[in-house]
């Protein structure tokens, strides 16, 4: 998956400055999980993604498919 770096940086800044709504945050984390980049970011992002996944707010792509 190709990541739009301009959007990525804008979203990171919005998230880290606390300007992102809850709905936008969930969408943002879903995009990060879908791209796989989530696991390359600092630990907070991975821990937050795991929390969102465990609580059914973010889905793991191809989860359960063989």
C-alpha positions, 0 to 999 in steps of 0.5 A: 500500500502506498502511503500519502506522506503529506496526509500522513504527516498532517494526520500525525500532527493533528493526532499528537496535538490533540486536535483529532476527533475520536471518529477521525482517530479511529479512522486514522488508526485503521489506515495505519493498520491497513498500511502496516506502517503502524508497527514501524512507529513509536510504541504508543501507536502500536499499543493504541492500535492493539487496544482499538483492535481488542475493543473492536474499533479497528479491524485487522486486514484479512483477519480470520482468512486462510 
